[in-house]
């Protein structure tokens, strides 16, 4: 036995004669002995797929501290403890702990994709052992086992068929094709045949839809075709969502900026001869003021709010950052079967002998004429599907023919009761037809169906042009069958002198809502790529129906793409909107190539074959109803209604979420910048620090946190799907964001330091002056959050109660500050105390000035027009005009 071939899969089993496969595996049709099976089990292991180890909660918790901002705050807390400033140190560590707990909770999920793949091959198998047929766990199967297969079974391993009898297999989870595939143990298969064309192999995880077969196991576990998918799934890197990437970039920028500022001010103080304690106190204060401690919590709440809204639109969020990521995508690469289509064959068109071409809407709901009834009756009688309380079960073509008969008013159950099956020729791939001799009303009639080129020679008086019409219909993407009947031939194996009843055209129907959804994607500047295992002609026909493509040059096959690389590959993918005859590994390569082209890629799918691409994409979207556990396990989003149109709603919510997160970042960065500038001004003017470190933490985490987080509940202005996606390289803080950050920050800093100096000049103590600045800054936060409900629309133009949570947040922050002003225990920690009435009025006036500055800044920003959209126009134009 060629042991190395079994272990590493070098043998090309599908192209090898079955007799040679048995010899190479040292097997016989009597099956292995128990002793041999035990030895092979010890050598090759169990028939299982490897499981991914779940991430421990402790590892997730520790991971929350891997951020430059966290490092700076940890250093600040250590300095505070070294100086015995336990209040500041406790506050800082408390904030870090809260952030870590929230982050750990959100990320605590196990790798369920590997478990789902494992479950797909856990079942009972019928195996010949010691010369007898026995049932064993599929886990115990080894290479060389002889397995018997029959309708309804799930294939337990990759099996080289030795015998096959009308055997068809549903391989849609591997190939993406809805129609069952015929298997022929004696077929000649090319060594480079793709998975879907290997008719001599039954693959692990697929399902027998009809017939019987016997074969020898050639691969188990990770060495199967299913195992190859699992391997690519584990090898595929989990691509971070756009928001995660931008937040990491922003964190690094803020950390670098904070370190530079701290060093500059520290050196300045040292040059002026300040004692080390003062320098360290300033370092802690600057670290606390420069770092937006409340940002992780605010962003998490904003994403969670969007997640809830998306759930109302049938989109379940498994990874919070994916909420925003869907709105940022520039390309959706979608699997056809089960996503754009219903994943079931149906009769969509017929050609009658009198030349009439009829589409499905023409016969649904109206009485059929004699020609249509004869066609449907013949298809129903020459049929192997079985009626059950849950519907018809059997080959997808037979099930579709029964549904067609019912559509035109035939009582299929009564028709079968009135008929007696006398003889049958089952469908064989080599014969390309099936026939049944049926007795009904005292007459014996032979009903045949199959390939047009096979059935037409069996018929007499065939109308001219039928063969040419069949070619035309096939080019339109249909699977074309000819149906005929006659009483002159009693032998189903050799039908002759039949009468052609017509051509039946089947297809996997497009979901009715998908064309409108794709048009909406186009309006939003998002390209759609259809990825399928179908023939190019069939794929193009479906793409035309959907509005994805209309030219042959927009279709590329897997073989064509595999032959390209570098710039040629990128250029071809820029124009190819339909990718046909694609293998699972190529879908992964497609995603990676689109990402290399600068696109943010979302991938939709429902089968095992989609899982690696779902994981590698920026955003993976799985189907909830018809999807596999594998696809759902690696996806970021799950559509509970399996409706591609729900993606459009998700895109709108995603863009609104990004706008909300962006405004939260603007508010936090602006208020943090104002505090840094405030300290810089105090240092240059020789003033004491205007706020203590604990007061800065109170502002940044508590009062600001109660308000800015409510910006995440804004529902947008309704124009999110009327603009193109933002450039993938666009940072959260771009030019327009800086325009919204700097003027208000400078106003807050200048006003606060002026009021602080004025309070000291009038004889107030440093503590009293800080108390006044603290309250004024809270009012600054109130005014700025209200003004930042929109970056361009004036506050008075927005509905007052459009975001009631924001009003609650602003009011609660102000009330809480007033409470700590008058609460003695809070005063001992925060240095707060009641103020005189005139000071409250001065603080209110200062906040009103900030609101004016913010609104004036928004006017200038709105004059920028659509600068952000225009910056991405070339790529969007190229996508929409390709």
N, C-alpha and C positions, 0 to 999 in steps of 0.2 A: 504493500500500500504506500502511495506517495504521501507520507505524513506531512511533509512540509507544505504540500499544496493545500491540505485541509487547514492547516494552522494559519497560513498567511494569505489564503485566497488567490494564489497565482493561477490556478486552473480556470479555464474559461468554460464553465460547466454548460452554459446554455448552447454553446456551439458544438458540444461534444456529443457523439452518439450515446444513447442511454447505456448500451452494453459496455462501452469503454468506461463510462462513469462508474458502473458497478465494479469493474475490474480495478480501477484506480483506488476505489474506496474499500477494496477487499470486502465486498458485500455480495449478497445473493438475494433473490426474491423471497427466500424463506425467512429472511431477517437475521439479525445478529443473535448470538447466544448471550445469555445474561452475563456470563463471564467477560466476553469481549466488550459488551456495553459498559460494564463496570470499569474496565481498564480505560476505555476511551473517555468515560466521564471524569476519571481522575486526571487524565491528560489534558483534556480540552475544557473542563469545567462545566458548569451548569448552563443551560440554555436561557441565559438572562442577559439583559442589558445592564451596563454599569450604572450605578446610582450616584447622583451628585450628593456630596456631603452637605447637610444644612449648615448655614452660618450660625454660630453660637451667638446668643444675646450679648454675652460679654464682649465678643469681638466687635459686634455692631456698636456697643456702647463706647468702647475705646476709639472706634473709628470716628465718632462724632467730634473728637478733639484734634483730628488731623486737619487743621486749617491755620493759615498764617495769623488770622485774627485771634483765634483761640490761643495760639502761642503767646501773642503779645499780652493778652489779658491774664494768662497764667503768670507771666513774668511780672506784670503789674501787681497781682495778688501776692506774689512772693515778696516783692519789695515792700508792700503794705504790711505784711506780717513781720518782716525784718524790722520795720519801724514801729512795731506794736500798734499799728492802726487796725485793730481787729474789726471795726465796723466796716471800713472800706474793703478789707480783705474778705470778710464774710459776704458782703453784697456781691462782689465780683464772682466769688466761687459759687454763690447761689444762682446767679444768672447762668454761669457755665453749666451747672448741673441741670437746670431747667431745660436749657437748649439740648443737652445730651439726651435727656429722657424723652423729649418730644421727637428728636431725630431717630432714636432707637425704636420707638413705637412705630414710626412710619415705615421703617426699613425692615422690620422683623417679618420676613416671609421666607419660607424654605423653597428649595429648587424643586417644585412640583413637576416640572417638565420631564425629568428623568424618571420619576415615579410613574407618570402616565405612560411613557413609552414602555416601561417595565410591565405594566398591567396588560398591555396589548398582546403579550405573548404568554400570559399566564392562563392556561386552560388545559383541558384533557385532550390527548392525542391518541389515535388508533394506530398502534404500532405492531408490527410482526416481530415477536421475540421467541426464540427457541422453537420456531416453526409454527407458532400459533398466534392468532390475533388477540391482542390485549390492549387495555386502556391504561395509559400512564400519564403522569403529569408532564406537561410540555417542558417543564424545567429539566426533566430527565432524558430528553432526546439528545442523541449524540450523532456525529457524522457517520453515515453508513446505515442508519436506521431505515427500514422500509415503512413508509407511512401511507395509510389509506385515507383518501379524501372523499367527501360527499357534500351535497348541497347543504348550505347553512353553516358549515364548519369554518372556523378561522384557521388559516394556515399557520402551523406552529414554528416553522423554520424555512429556510430556503431549500426547495426540493426540486431535484431534476426528475421530471416526469418520465416514467417508464411505460405506463399505460394511461390512456385518457379516453373517456367516453362522453361525448357531448359536454365537455368540461368548459365552463366559463367562470371567470374570476373578476370580482370587483377590486380594481387596483387604484381607485380614485384617490385614496389617501397617499399613495406613492407618486402617481403620475398626474393626478388632477383631471383625468378624463372620466366623464360620468358613465359612459357605456361600459358594460361588462366586456372583458377581453376573452376571446376564445383561446383555449390552450390545446396544443397538439404535440403529443410526446414524440411523434416521428418527424416533426417539421425540421427543415434545414434553416438555421439561424446564423446570420453573420456574427463574427466574433466581436465587432464593434457596435452591435445593435444596442440602442438605448433600452432602458428598463422596460418601457411600455411595449416593446416589440420582441421581447424574449419569450416567445410562446411555448418554449419547452420547460420553462421554470415557473413554479408557484412560489411567490415571495412571502416571507414571514409578515404577519399582521394583516394580510389581505383576506378576503372572504370568498368562499365558493358560492356562486349564485345558482349554478345548475350543473348537473352531470356528476360523474365520478372520476376518480383518478387514483393511481398508485405511483409512488415515486420514492427515490432515495434521497436522504438528507445530505446536502452538500455543504451547508453552512449553518451555524447556530449563533445565537446571541449577537455579540458585537460584530461578527463577521458577515451577517446578513445584510441585505439591502437596507432593511430597517435600521440595523446597527450602524450602517454608514451614515444615515441621516442623524442618528443619535451622536455619532462621532463629530460630524460637522457642527452639530448644535453645541456640543461642549467646547469645540475649537473656536466657534464664532465669538468674537469679543462682544460684550454688551456695551453698545454705543451709548454714551451719555446723552441725555436730552439737551436741546439748545439752552434751556434755562439753567440747567446744572453747569454747563460749560461757561455760561456768562457769569453766573454767580461765583464760580471759582476764579475767573479772571478778575472780577471786581474785588473779590477778597484779597487777591495778591496785590492789586493796585492800591487798595486802601492800606494794607499792611505796610507796603513799601513807603507810601506817603507818610504814614504815622511814624515809622522809624526815622525817616529823614527829618520830620518836624521835631521829634523828641531830641534827636542829636543836635540839631541847630540851636534849639532853645537851651539845651543842657550846656553846650559849649559857650553860648552867650552868657549864661548865668555864671559859669565857671570863670570866664574872662573877667566878669565884673566882681569876682571874689565872693560869690554866694557860698554859704556853707553846703556841704554835701547833702544834708537833710533836706534843705530847700530844693535842691536839684532833683532829688528822688521824689519829693512830693509833687513837683511839677511834672515829672515823667509819668507818674501814676495818673495825675489829672488829665494830661494830654492824651494818654493811651485810652482812658475812659471816654473822653470827649470825641476823639477822632474815630473810634470804632463803633459802628451801629450795632450795639449789643442786641437790640430787639429785632434785627432784620430776619434771622432764621425763623423766629416765632411768627412774625408778621407775614412772611412769605408762605409759611406752612398753612396758616389760617386762610390766606387768600386762595391757595390752591385747594384746600379742603372745601371752601365755599363753592368754588367752581366745580369741584367734583360732585357735590350734591346737585348743582344745577344740571350737570351733564347726565346724572343718573335719571333725572326727570325726562331726559331726551333719549333714553335707552342706551346710554354709553356708561359703562362701569369702568372706573379708574382703578387700576392695580398699582400704578406708580404715579404719585402726585405730580412730579415735574412734567409728566407726559400731558397733563391738562393743557399747559401752555404750549408744549412742543407740537401738538397737532395743528395749532393755529400758525406755527412758524414754518411748517413743511412747505416745500416748493414742488415736490413730486410725490405722488401716491402710486406705488407699484402694487397692483392688486391682482390676486389670483382670480381667474375667471370662474372656475367651477365652484358653485356654492356661495360665491360672493357677488359676482355680477349676474350669475344665472341661478336657477333654482336647484341645480344638481339632480335633475331628473329629466329623462327623455320624454318628449310629448310630440304628438303629431301636430305640425304647424302648417303643413301645406300638402295638397293632393293634386295630382294630375289625372283626370279621368280619360278613358279611351276616346271620348268625343272631342278631346282637345281642351276642355275647360281646366284652367288653373284656379284653384280656390285656396285662399288663406283661411286660417282657423276662425277668424271672426265671421266669415261668410256662412259657416254651418252651425255655429253655436247658437242655440236658442230658436232654431227654425226647423221645420219638417224637412227631412232629407228625401231626395228623389230616388228612383229605383237604382240608378247607377251608383250613387253614393252609398245606398244601403247595401248593395251587393258587394262593394269594396270592403266596407266595414265588417259585414257578416263573415266574409271569407277570412279576413284577418283575425276575427275572434274565434272561428272554428279551428283554424290551423294554428292553435296557440297552446303553449305548455304552462302558462301562468296559472296559479291556483288562487281561487277566491277565498278570503278569510274575513272574519268580522272586522278586522282592521284594514281591509283593502286587499288588492291583488299582490301576490308575492311571486317572484320568479325573475326571469331575465328582463332587463329594463325595456327591451324592444317589445316583448310580449305584454308587459304591463301597460306600456304606452298604447298598444293596439286595442286592448280591452277598454282603456279609458276613452279612446277615440270612438269605439262602438257605442259606449254609453252616451257620449256627447251628442250623437246624432239620433238618440232615442231608442236604441236597441236594448232590450232587457237581456243582459248577458246571462244572468242566472237561468232565466226561462229558456233561452236559446240552447244552453248546454244541457238542460234537462230534456229537451226535445231531441237531442242528438246523441248518437252512439259512436264512439271511436272504434274503428275496425282495425286500423293499422297506422303506424307512424314512422316517418323517417326523421329522426332528430337532426337538429342543425349540427353540421360539422364544418369547421373552418375550411377544410379542403374541398367540401362539396359546395359551400356557399349558398345553400338553400335548406329549407325544412318543409316537410309535407305531411299531411294527415288525411287519411281516408275516413270520411264521416258519413254515417247513415242518418238521414233526417227525412221525415215524411215519406218513408218508403223508398227513397232514392239514395244511392251511394255517390257521393261527390268527393273528388280529391281537391284539397285546398293547399296551395303552395305559396311560399313567400321566400324572398332571398335577393341576392344581388341581381341588378337589372340585366347584366350580361349573361347571367345564368338562367333566369326565368324566361326571358324573351324567346330563346330558341325552343322552349317547351310549348310555346303558344302558336296558335294559328290565327291568321287574319290580323296580324299586329298592325295597328295604324302607323302610317309613315311618320317619321320625325320623332318617334317616342325616344329612341336611343339618344338622339341629339339633345332632346329636352332633358333627359336624365343627366347628361354631362353638364348642361347649363345649371341645373338645380344643385348638383354636387358642388360646382364652383361657387354657388351662392352660400355654401356652408352647411347644406343639409346632408343628412345621412339618408340616402335614397334606397327604398326597397320596392321591388315589384311584387304585386299580389295577383295570383291567377287561380282559377278553379275550372273543373271540368269533370264529366262523367265517363269519358272514353278510356281512361287509364285507371286500372284498379291497383297498380303497384306504386306506393309512395316513393320507392327508391328510384323509379324511372318514369317520372311524369311525362306524358305526351298529349298533344292535341288539347291543350288547355285554352281557356279564354282569358285574355288579360283583363283584369278588373280595374287596374290603375296603378299609379306610382304613389307611394306614401313617403312623405318627407318628414323626417324626425329631427328634432334639435333639442338641445338643453335650453329651455326658454329663458330669455332675459327677464330679470326682475323688472316689473313695470315701472317702478319708481327710479330706477338707476339712470336712465338717460337724462332726466331732469337734474339729478344729483351731479352728474358729470358736467352738465352745462353750467351748474352753479359753481363747480370747482374751476371751470375755465374763467368765469366772470371774476372769481377771486384770485386769478393769476396762478392757479395751481395746475400743473400738468398731471395727466393720468397715464400710466403705463399698464397695459394688460399683459399679464404673464400667464402662459398656459402651455399644456402639453399637446394641444390640438394641432392638427395639420394647418399650415399657413393659410390656405384658402378658407377653411372653416373659421379660423381665428379672425381673418380680415372681414368676413361677412358679419360676424358678431360685433366686431369693432365698429363697423359702419352703422349697425343698428343702434349702438350705444352712443355714437358720436365721438368715438375716440380717434378713429382714423378713417380715411376714405381712399387712400392710394396704396398701391402695392409696394412702393419704395418706403412706406412707413412700417413695413413688416420685416422683421429680422428673425431668423431661426437660431436655435441654439448652436447648430453646427457652424453657422456663419459667424456668430459672436465668438465662439471658441477659437476660431482661426485668426482673430484680431487681437491686437495688443496696443498699449501706449496711446498715442494720439489718434490712431485709426479707430481704436475701440471707443474712445470718448466721442469722436465725431459721429460714429454710427449710432451710438446710444442717444446722441442729441436729436436725431431725426426719427429713430425707431420708436413708434408708440405701441406697437404690438410685438411681443416676444413669443414666438411659437416654438413648439417642440423643445421646451426647456426642461432640463433635469433639475432636481432640487439643488445640487451644488452650484448650478449656473445661476439660480435665483439669488443665491448668496453673493456670487461674483457680480451680478447685476447691481445689487444694492451698493456694494463697495465701489463699483465703477461710477455710479451716479453720485456717490458721496465725493469721490475724487474729482468729479466735474463741478463741485461746489454746491451741490444741492443738499437740502435737508430732506431726508427721505422717510416717508411713512410707508409701511407695508401692511396690506391687509391679506388675510387668508384664513383657512379653516382646517387644513389637513396637516398630516405629519410632514409632508413635503414642504410646507411653508415655514416650519419652525425655525430653521437656521437663519433664514432671511428676516423673520420677525424679530429675532434676538439681535441681529447685527444692525438693523435699521435704527434710526434715531427714535422712531415711534412705531411700535408694533401693534396692529389692531386685529384682534381675532373675533370670530363669530361665536356667539354664545349658545345658540340653539343647535346649529348643525356642525359646529366646530369640534375638533378633537380636544381632549384634555391637554395634549401636548402643545397645541397652538395657544390655548388659553393660558397655559402655564408660563410661557415665555413672553406673552404679549404685555404691553403697557396698558392697553385699553381693550375692553370687550364689548361688542355690540349685542345687547340682549335680544334684539329683534332680528339679528342677521341682516340688517337693512343698510345697504351702502349709503342710502340717503341720510342716515343718522350721522354719518361722518361729516356731512356738510354742517349740521347743527353743531357738532363737536368742534369744527374749525372755527365757527363764529365764537363759540364760548372760549376757545383757546386764545383767540386774538384779544378778546375782551379781558381775559385773565392776564395776558402779557401787559396790556395797558395798565391794569390795576397794579401789578407787581412793579412796573416801571415807576408809577406815581409813588408807591410806597418807598422805593429806593430813593427817588428824588427828595421826598420829604425827610427821610433819615439822613441822607448825605448833606442836605442843605442845613439842617439843624446842627449836625455834627460839625460842619464847616464853620458855622457861625460861632460855635463854642471855641474852636481852635483860634479863629480870628480874634475872638474876645480875649483870650489869654495872651495872644501876641500883642494886642494893643495895650493890655495891662502891663506887660513886661516892658514895652517900649516907653510907656508913660510913667513907669516906676510905681505902679499901683499894686496892691495885693491881688491875689487870685480872686476873681469875681465870684467864683463858685467853688465849693469844696468837692472832692472826688465823690463822696457819697451823694451829694446833691446832683452831680452830673449823672450818676447811675440812676437816681430817682427819675430824672428827666428823660433819660434815654430809654429806660426799660419800662417804667410804670406809666407816667402820664403820657409820654409820646406813644408808648406801646398800646395804650387803651384807645388811642385815636387813629394812628396810621393804619392799624390792622383793619379798621372798618372800611378803608378804601378798597379792600379786597371784595367787598360786597356790591360794588358798583356794577350795574348791568349793561353799561355801554350806551352808545347813542344810536345804535342800529345800523351803522355804516361799515361794520367790520368785514363784511363779505363783498364790499364794493371797492376794496383797495387791494393791491397786490401784496404778497407777503413781504415782510421786511427782509433785507439782505442778511444772509446767514452770518456775515462778519460784523454786522452792526452791533455795537456794544449797548448795554443798558444805558450807560451814560454817554450819549453822543452830543453833538453840538446843540441841538434844541434842548436836550435835558440840561446841559450846562447853563443855557440861558435861563432856564427855570430855577436853577440852583443858586447861581452866584448873586444876582441882585437881591433876592430876599435874604440870603445869608449875610451879605454885607450890611443890609439894613438892620437885621436883628443884632449883629455884633456891634455896629456903631451906636445904635440906640441903647443897647444894654450897657455898654461901657460908659457912655455919656451919663446915663442915669446913675450908674454905680459911682462914678466920680462926683457927680452932683450930690449924691447922698453923703459921701464922705466929707465934702466941702461944707455941707450944712451941719456937720458935727455928729453924724450918725456913726455908730460903731461899725467895724468891718462885718460883724455877724448880722447886724440889722440891714446893712447895704446888700449883703448877699441874699438875705431873706427877700428883699424887694426885687432883686434881679431874678431870683428863682420864680417868684410868682409871675413876674412879667414874661419870663420865658415860657411858662405854661400857657399864658394867653397868646404868645406868639405861635405856639404849637396849634392852639385852637383855630386861630385865623388862617394859618398856612394850610392846615388840613382841609378846611372848608374851601379855600381857594383852589386847592389842587384836586378837586373832584373831576376836573377836566384840565388838560393842558392847553386847550384852545378856546373852549366855550366859556363865556363869562358866567360868573357865579349866579347872577340874577336871571340868566336864561335857563338855568337848570331847575327842574322841579324840586321844590323844597323837601318833599318827603319821598323823593326818588330813591334815597338810600337812608331809611330810618335808622339803621344801625350806626351810621356815621353820627347822626344827631345824638344818639344815646352815648356813643363813645366820647364825643366832645363834651357833652354835659357831665358825664361821669368823671372825666379827668379833671374838669374844673371843680366839681363838687368835692372830689377827693383832696385836691390841693387846699381848698378852703377848710376841710376838716383837719388836715395836718397843721394848718396855720393856727388853729385854736386848740389843738390837742397837745397837752404838755409833754406826754411821753414821746410823741413824734418830734417835738421840738428838741428833745435831748439827743436825738439821733440825727435828724435832718437840719437842725439849726433853724427851725421855722418858728414864727411868732406872729400874733395879730399885728396888722398895720393900721395906720390912721386912714380915714376915709379918702383924703386927698390923694394918697399914694395909690389906692385902688383905681381912682379915676385916671391918674397919670398912666398906669399900666394899661388900662382899657384904651386910652387914646393912642398909646404906642402900638398896640395890637391893631387898631383900626388903620394906622399908617401902613403897617405891613400888608394888610388886605389890599390897600390901594396899590402898593408897589407890585404885589403879585398879579393883580388884574392888568396893570399897565404892561408888565412883562409878557403876559399871555397875548396881548395885542400884537407885540412884536413877533412872538413865536408864530401866531396864526398867519402873519404876513409871509412867513417862510413857505407857505403853500403846502405842497406835497413833496417837500425836499427829500424826506426819507424814502417815499415811494419811487421818486424819480431816480434816486441813486441806484435802484435795482432794476430800472426799466430795461436795460439791454438784455439781461438774462431772461426776464419775463417775456420780452418781445420775441426773442429767439425761440423760446419754448412754445408760445402760442401760434407762431407762424411757421413752425417746422413742418 
